Amino acid sequence: MKKWHLASILTTATILVLSLTVYILLSNKPAGKPTQYTCTVVNEFPHDTNAFTQGLVIDNGVLYEGTGLNGHSSLRRVDLETGEVLQLYNLSNEFFGEGITVFGDKIIQLTWLSHKGFVYNKNSFELIRNFNYTTEGWGITHNGTHLIMSDGSANLYFLNPETFERVGQISVNDAGSPVIELNELEYIKGEIYANVWHGKKVAVINPQTGNVRAWIDLTSIVALEDASGDRVLNGIAYNADEDRLFVTGKMWAHLYEIQLVPR
């Protein structure tokens, strides 16, 4: 009787271990091939050709832009229709500005190599505080609960928006292959949209798994601009109230409103 009971326990344990192993393997299995999109241009708007775009975001219909390069880095409020800079905060020359996001009544801006970010009052652009991080700073967005930050690798980091402590991390992959040099970010309908430095495509990323669900090929947009050297595609903004998607690039002449077209 004892032998039968022991055998039953061992059998049950074996089944549980095998079930757990299968679950883990399935959970970590790379997703299938991403969906492919191109786009059509709905509208185009003027964009400052001196703006080395590092961050782009729309909040309550207002367009904000963060620019880079030492001595030229800034935070801006921009008129979408005309491209006119309506409000400007210039960073100290020592800082190379990077991505921006609006969280509540604050704007958060990263810098590239200084390991320092800035928090501003959204309305006045008054500098409220700064914070530190250990990686490079590239792009930043949020999911309503946590900030999401890129550092030029395949990693995306989730940060507490009050303490800026890291609370999570995913590694972005396309069918198991790492997608590196993730740059400007935007959170749209539960997914992370990411520019890839010097790339002509935008990755659409599952924020739970890091799998690339789709690629948006913007080659046709890049062809409309002088995209030589560092004048690369960079900048994604989404107007959630009107369901409008915008893209631009560093020192481009235009900001484009686009609609996605499945291939």
C-alpha positions, 0 to 999 in steps of 0.5 A: 500500500505504501509503495502504491501511494509513493508511486502515485505521488511520484507520478503526480509530481512528474506530471506537474514538472512536465506540465510546468516545463511545457508551459515555460517553453511555450511562454518563452517561444518567440512569436511568429513573423510580424505583420508588415505595414506600409503607410499613406500620407494624410497630411504634412506640416512644416517642421523646423529644419534646425530641430534635431528631433529626439522626442515627440509627443502630443498631449491634449492636442498639444505638440511637444518636441525635445531636441538634441545636440550639445548647445542646441538641445531644447524642450518645445511646445510647437504649433502643429499646423505652422511648425512655429515654436510657441514655447522654448526651454534651452538645456545647458550646453553640457547636455545632449537632449533626448526623448520626452514624454508627458506624464500627468502635469509634468514633462520628463526629458532624458539626456544621452550620456549624462545619466541625468533626466529632467522633470518640468511643469507642463504648462510653464516649463519650469524645471522641477527636479532632475533624476539619475539613471545608469544607462544611456538615455534614448527614448521615453514614453509611458503606459499610464502607470510606468515610464518606459525607457530605451537606452540604444540596446534591445532593452526597454526599462519600466520605471516608477514615475515618482522615484524613477527606480527600475521596476521591470525590463523586457528585451525586444526581439523579432522572432527571437533575434534581438532588435537593437538601437531602439530609439524614440518611443510612443505608447499606442493602444497598449503597444510600444512603437519604437524608432530604430536608429538609422532604420526606415521602419518602426517596430510595434512591440508587445510590452509584456513579452518584448516580441515585435508584433509588426513593422511599419515600413516608412521608406516612402516617407524617408524618400521625401526628405533629405535623410543623409547623415544624421538626418534620420527618421526619428519621432512618433506622436499619437493624438489619442483623442483624434486617433491620428499618428504622426512621424518626423525625423531629425532636421526634417522639413516636414512632420507627416500624419500617416495611416497604416496600410497592411501589406 
